Amino acid sequence: MKKVLVTQRYAYNQKREEFSDTLDRNFCSFLECAGYITVPLPNSVSDLSNWINHLDINAAILSGGEDIGTDVKRWKKFPCIVKPR
């Protein structure tokens, strides 16, 4: 099966004072029905190119809620995919 990398959005839990990465489970269901394996991308990955090559990723979906480039700090982590405005 082919692997699809899916970026996740940040979520902040005020009660626990922690950040989490979240992914709508509909992505996984949709991709599985289409014959793909979902590979959620943690926002903490520092060497994305190495990660993609090591896991033999076939495609990527940039998800996460906000428009690409609006959260410059987040998108700077993924220079091999996105160049912030």
Secondary structure, 3 states (H helix, E strand, C coil): CEEEEEECEEEEECCCCEEEEECCHHHHHHHHHCCEEEEEECCCCCCHHHHHHHHCCCEEECCCCCCCCCCHHHHCCCCCCCCCC
